[in-house]
Amino acid sequence: WISAADVSAWLNITPASANDQALIQSAADAANAFCWRRRNEASYVDSLTVVPSLDVKLGTIMYAGALYRARGSIGDTFATFDTMATAPIIGLSGQVKQLLGIDRPAVA
């Protein structure tokens, strides 16, 4: 649904190395698979190759961006020094869930 270029544009960064580019691509690939699977679990029938809508695309990009930004962190959030020795436990943000249309039933 999304590409590494979509994620780089949303993050407003230019990859500094091939390793950064590879990580962005990996985040995009993982977000595509994860977001498709979560929508499928919520009873949406989507194509694997065509994003169903622009809001779903943005939610997928946001999730990929969060995956990229979590690099170097000990939890499932951005790397930070705020919570030294304790990793906060969070799930998908409400905004990403809303954009993906999950946690609510699909309408027939």
GUTI-793921 format. One record per residue: residue number from 1; residue in one letter; x negated, y, z of N, C-alpha, C, O, CB in turn. Coordinates in pm, whole numbers. Each point is the difference from the previous one (the first is absolute). Glycine has a CB too. Layout:
(atom NUM, 'A', (X, Y, Z), (X, Y, Z), (X, Y, Z), (X, Y, Z), (X, Y, Z))
...
end
This chain:
(atom 1, 'W', (-81, -119, 0), (81, 119, 0), (-85, 126, 0), (34, 99, -64), (143, -225, 182))
(atom 2, 'I', (-289, 120, -45), (-87, 118, 9), (-142, -37, -39), (-35, -118, -8), (178, 214, 190))
(atom 3, 'S', (-223, 5, -208), (-140, -21, -38), (-92, 68, 101), (45, 76, 85), (20, -91, -328))
(atom 4, 'A', (-192, -15, 231), (-100, 67, 84), (2, 151, -24), (-22, 77, 93), (-121, -286, -95))
(atom 5, 'A', (169, 250, -121), (6, 143, -32), (115, 68, 76), (-15, 114, 45), (-83, -161, -272))
(atom 6, 'D', (211, -22, 240), (112, 55, 77), (-41, 25, 145), (31, 104, 58), (132, -224, -209))
(atom 7, 'V', (-235, 22, 208), (-41, 10, 140), (-104, 111, 17), (8, 79, 94), (39, -325, -61))
(atom 8, 'S', (-144, 252, -123), (-103, 105, 7), (63, 138, -10), (-40, 92, 71), (-126, -248, -173))
(atom 9, 'A', (264, 171, 14), (67, 129, -16), (77, 36, 127), (-4, 115, 43), (23, -153, -291))
(atom 10, 'W', (50, -58, 308), (75, 28, 122), (-93, 35, 116), (30, 89, 79), (150, -246, -157))
(atom 11, 'L', (-294, 87, 86), (-98, 30, 105), (-78, 129, -30), (-64, 57, 88), (45, -303, -43))
(atom 12, 'N', (26, 289, -171), (-72, 119, -46), (-151, -17, 16), (-70, 89, 50), (268, 53, 11))
(atom 13, 'I', (-247, -260, -104), (-143, -28, 7), (-49, -54, -132), (77, -55, -80), (-59, 11, 326))
(atom 14, 'T', (-147, 60, -268), (-68, -65, -111), (-93, -103, 63), (-85, 36, 81), (98, 171, -234))
(atom 15, 'P', (2, -334, 119), (-85, -102, 61), (-148, 35, -18), (-44, 33, -110), (222, -206, 67))
(atom 16, 'A', (-254, 164, 153), (-141, 38, -2), (-89, -112, -52), (-114, 25, -40), (159, 126, 230))
(atom 17, 'S', (6, -273, -190), (-83, -113, -45), (90, -109, -57), (122, 5, 10), (-297, 48, 164))
(atom 18, 'A', (110, -153, -232), (74, -115, -53), (69, -75, 114), (107, -57, -19), (-271, 37, -173))
(atom 19, 'N', (102, 20, 310), (63, -66, 115), (128, 71, 41), (100, -64, 33), (-326, -12, 44))
(atom 20, 'D', (224, 210, -78), (122, 75, 32), (109, -28, -102), (116, -20, 36), (-255, 200, 72))
(atom 21, 'Q', (101, -183, -235), (97, -28, -106), (58, -140, 16), (120, -21, -18), (-244, 177, -137))
(atom 22, 'A', (39, -251, 189), (46, -137, 19), (97, -9, 118), (99, -73, -7), (-315, -13, -90))
(atom 23, 'L', (188, 159, 204), (89, -2, 116), (135, 64, -33), (104, -48, 44), (-305, 57, 107))
(atom 24, 'I', (199, 100, -227), (126, 63, -41), (81, -95, -88), (121, -11, 16), (-230, 239, -3))
(atom 25, 'Q', (41, -296, -105), (69, -97, -87), (57, -114, 84), (113, -43, -23), (-266, 101, -168))
(atom 26, 'S', (76, -105, 288), (47, -107, 87), (122, 45, 80), (95, -77, 17), (-329, -12, -3))
(atom 27, 'A', (232, 212, 36), (115, 54, 75), (122, 10, -90), (111, -32, 43), (-267, 161, 107))
(atom 28, 'A', (137, -86, -274), (112, 10, -94), (58, -138, -30), (122, -18, -2), (-225, 224, -100))
(atom 29, 'D', (16, -304, 78), (46, -136, -29), (75, -59, 119), (106, -61, -16), (-300, 30, -140))
(atom 30, 'A', (138, 50, 277), (65, -53, 120), (135, 69, 23), (98, -66, 36), (-324, 16, 64))
(atom 31, 'A', (232, 181, -121), (126, 73, 19), (104, -46, -100), (117, -15, 35), (-244, 212, 51))
(atom 32, 'N', (87, -219, -211), (94, -50, -101), (61, -132, 45), (122, -17, -6), (-254, 131, -175))
(atom 33, 'A', (48, -207, 225), (49, -131, 41), (86, 9, 126), (108, -59, 6), (-311, -45, -108))
(atom 34, 'F', (155, 178, 201), (71, 10, 127), (136, 69, -16), (101, -49, 50), (-321, 56, 67))
(atom 35, 'C', (221, 104, -187), (125, 75, -16), (101, -77, -84), (120, 2, 29), (-248, 212, -9))
(atom 36, 'W', (81, -283, -124), (92, -83, -78), (59, -108, 89), (120, -25, -3), (-252, 70, -208))
(atom 37, 'R', (46, -111, 291), (47, -109, 86), (99, 50, 104), (102, -65, 24), (-320, -52, -59))
(atom 38, 'R', (191, 231, 97), (92, 53, 101), (135, 34, -61), (104, -26, 62), (-298, 117, 65))
(atom 39, 'R', (195, -34, -247), (129, 29, -66), (71, -130, -36), (122, -9, 10), (-215, 225, -101))
(atom 40, 'N', (17, -317, 48), (59, -129, -34), (65, -61, 124), (109, -56, -8), (-280, 23, -174))
(atom 41, 'E', (103, 43, 297), (55, -52, 125), (126, 75, 42), (84, -54, 71), (-315, -12, -2))
(atom 42, 'A', (243, 191, -114), (119, 81, 30), (109, -18, -106), (95, 78, -5), (-243, 87, 123))
(atom 43, 'S', (134, -266, -203), (99, -38, -102), (1, 85, -125), (97, -2, -76), (38, -79, 261))
(atom 44, 'Y', (-242, 157, -210), (-11, 73, -126), (-65, -91, -103), (-94, -73, 33), (78, 297, 87))
(atom 45, 'V', (65, -220, -242), (-58, -80, -108), (-70, 96, -94), (63, 65, -83), (117, -246, 102))
(atom 46, 'D', (-313, 190, -3), (-80, 95, -77), (-94, -73, -94), (-37, -115, 23), (51, 279, 165))
(atom 47, 'S', (-52, -95, -294), (-103, -49, -90), (-135, 11, 70), (-21, 90, 81), (156, -22, -284))
(atom 48, 'L', (-225, -158, 172), (-136, 9, 55), (-84, 104, -73), (-104, 41, 51), (120, -280, 15))
(atom 49, 'T', (28, 281, -183), (-82, 89, -82), (56, 140, -16), (-74, 93, -32), (-2, -292, -86))
(atom 50, 'V', (207, 216, 139), (61, 132, -18), (57, 46, 134), (85, -66, 59), (-30, 16, -302))
(atom 51, 'V', (-105, 164, 290), (48, 53, 128), (148, 36, -13), (40, 60, -99), (-272, 29, 157))
(atom 52, 'P', (314, -126, 42), (144, 21, -13), (44, 147, 1), (101, 34, -61), (-75, -252, 170))
(atom 53, 'S', (-101, 304, -40), (37, 141, 5), (-119, 81, 50), (-97, -54, 52), (340, -5, -10))
(atom 54, 'L', (-233, 191, -59), (-110, 86, 41), (-18, 5, 152), (-112, 17, 48), (152, 119, -253))
(atom 55, 'D', (68, -151, 280), (-16, 0, 146), (-72, -125, 47), (-81, 6, 93), (290, 131, -72))
(atom 56, 'V', (-180, -251, -83), (-71, -123, 33), (-147, 13, -39), (-88, -48, 72), (300, -87, -104))
(atom 57, 'K', (-238, 199, -81), (-140, 21, -41), (-74, 85, 103), (-113, -33, 37), (181, 16, -279))
(atom 58, 'L', (-6, 125, 288), (-66, 85, 99), (-22, -75, 130), (-107, 12, 61), (213, 189, -166))
(atom 59, 'G', (-9, -279, 150), (-18, -80, 121), (-115, -98, -13), (-74, -21, 96), (316, 44, -51))
(atom 60, 'T', (-257, -83, -162), (-109, -94, -25), (-134, 73, 0), (-99, -50, 54), (255, -97, -187))
(atom 61, 'I', (-160, 264, 71), (-124, 80, 0), (-36, 41, 142), (-116, -7, 40), (168, 92, -271))
(atom 62, 'M', (47, -41, 309), (-25, 40, 137), (-54, -116, 83), (-91, 18, 81), (272, 153, -99))
(atom 63, 'Y', (-127, -289, -3), (-47, -117, 73), (-144, -32, -41), (-83, -30, 86), (319, -59, -72))
(atom 64, 'A', (-266, 95, -143), (-137, -25, -46), (-96, 103, 59), (-112, -34, 40), (201, -66, -254))
(atom 65, 'G', (-46, 225, 219), (-83, 105, 59), (-28, -29, 147), (-112, 22, 47), (207, 142, -208))
(atom 66, 'A', (5, -212, 233), (-18, -34, 141), (-98, -117, 15), (-82, -1, 92), (315, 82, -42))
(atom 67, 'L', (-224, -179, -141), (-94, -112, 4), (-143, 50, -22), (-93, -43, 69), (272, -112, -153))
(atom 68, 'Y', (-197, 245, -12), (-133, 54, -28), (-53, 80, 120), (-116, -15, 38), (172, 24, -283))
(atom 69, 'R', (29, 73, 302), (-43, 84, 112), (-29, -81, 126), (-72, 48, 88), (206, 136, -183))
(atom 70, 'A', (-79, -305, 106), (-25, -83, 118), (-140, -61, -1), (-39, -64, 98), (284, 15, -89))
(atom 71, 'R', (-318, 67, -115), (-136, -52, -11), (-84, 48, 119), (-5, 120, 29), (23, -123, -283))
(atom 72, 'G', (-82, -88, 319), (-85, 35, 112), (72, 11, 133), (-64, 28, 102), (-77, 87, -263))
(atom 73, 'S', (272, -134, 163), (73, 9, 126), (13, -139, 61), (-15, -101, -69), (142, 304, -13))
(atom 74, 'I', (-99, -207, 211), (13, -130, 67), (145, -47, 7), (27, -112, 42), (-230, 165, 91))
(atom 75, 'G', (295, 32, -174), (141, -36, 6), (62, 7, -137), (-66, -25, -101), (79, 110, 334))
(atom 76, 'D', (112, -51, -236), (71, 10, -127), (38, 144, -30), (107, 28, -54), (-20, -260, 85))
(atom 77, 'T', (-175, 323, 5), (23, 141, -21), (-130, 66, -45), (-100, -70, -20), (285, 72, 193))
(atom 78, 'F', (-185, 127, -190), (-118, 72, -44), (-113, -13, 102), (25, -8, 120), (121, 167, -247))
(atom 79, 'A', (-270, -160, 78), (-115, -1, 89), (-1, 132, 79), (12, 107, -58), (-144, -258, -101))
(atom 80, 'T', (117, 141, 290), (3, 118, 86), (-74, -29, 130), (-26, -115, 34), (246, 187, -135))
(atom 81, 'F', (-252, 33, 172), (-61, -15, 131), (101, 28, 112), (-36, -4, 117), (-185, 70, -216))
(atom 82, 'D', (344, -38, 65), (102, 36, 98), (26, -110, 103), (16, 28, 119), (86, 116, -291))
(atom 83, 'T', (-97, -266, 126), (39, -110, 88), (-115, -97, 18), (13, -119, -28), (225, 142, -45))
(atom 84, 'M', (-351, 28, 119), (-117, -85, 19), (36, -122, 84), (55, 12, 109), (-205, 190, -125))
(atom 85, 'A', (119, -319, -37), (18, -129, 66), (143, -52, 0), (23, -112, 46), (-214, 173, 95))
(atom 86, 'T', (287, 14, -191), (137, -51, -11), (52, 29, -140), (-4, 113, -47), (46, -79, 295))
(atom 87, 'A', (6, -135, -312), (55, 16, -134), (151, 8, 8), (64, -94, 49), (-259, -30, -151))
(atom 88, 'P', (255, 234, 56), (146, 9, 4), (62, -101, -97), (-57, -29, -105), (42, 272, 167))
(atom 89, 'I', (129, -294, -27), (69, -96, -85), (117, 71, -65), (92, 46, 68), (-162, -242, 79))
(atom 90, 'I', (66, 205, -279), (109, 63, -74), (34, -86, -119), (-80, -84, -41), (8, 313, 115))
(atom 91, 'G', (188, -210, -128), (42, -69, -120), (-1, 96, -116), (-70, 101, 3), (210, -260, 131))
(atom 92, 'L', (-64, 130, -234), (14, 92, -112), (67, 127, 50), (91, -6, 83), (-78, -184, -250))
(atom 93, 'S', (-57, 303, 116), (65, 124, 40), (144, 2, -51), (33, -62, -100), (-255, 182, 99))
(atom 94, 'G', (305, -48, 73), (140, 12, -42), (14, 58, -138), (90, -37, -75), (-28, 64, 311))
(atom 95, 'Q', (-153, 64, -272), (4, 62, -132), (-27, -102, -109), (68, -1, -103), (-142, 218, 204))
(atom 96, 'V', (-27, -305, -81), (-30, -103, -99), (117, -98, -9), (38, -39, -111), (-285, 63, 156))
(atom 97, 'K', (304, -64, 67), (115, -90, -2), (117, 61, -77), (66, -68, -78), (-139, -28, 297))
(atom 98, 'Q', (97, 223, -196), (110, 68, -68), (-24, 0, -151), (92, -28, -77), (-51, 172, 280))
(atom 99, 'L', (-163, -113, -245), (-29, 6, -143), (9, -137, -66), (42, -11, -115), (-189, 207, 159))
(atom 100, 'L', (108, -300, 29), (7, -137, -55), (141, -57, 4), (29, -98, -68), (-263, 64, 139))
(atom 101, 'G', (321, 95, 10), (137, -51, 11), (10, -124, 83), (94, -77, -16), (-49, 174, -201))
(atom 102, 'I', (-142, -120, 308), (5, -120, 83), (60, 33, 136), (18, 116, 36), (-219, -209, -156))
(atom 103, 'D', (231, -12, 194), (70, 9, 127), (144, 47, -17), (60, 53, 94), (-278, -7, 16))
(atom 104, 'R', (270, -64, -227), (142, 20, -26), (37, -96, -112), (-84, -29, -85), (80, 276, 160))
(atom 105, 'P', (124, -296, -78), (37, -98, -102), (10, 63, -139), (40, 116, -14), (81, -245, 190))
(atom 106, 'A', (-156, 52, -275), (18, 45, -138), (149, 1, -32), (74, -85, 50), (-300, -8, -117))
(atom 107, 'V', (270, 185, -16), (140, 11, -36), (22, -77, -130), (-77, 15, -95), (99, 212, 210))
(atom 108, 'A', (79, -308, -117), (29, -82, -117), (51, 84, -115), (29, -54, -107), (21, -139, 257))
end
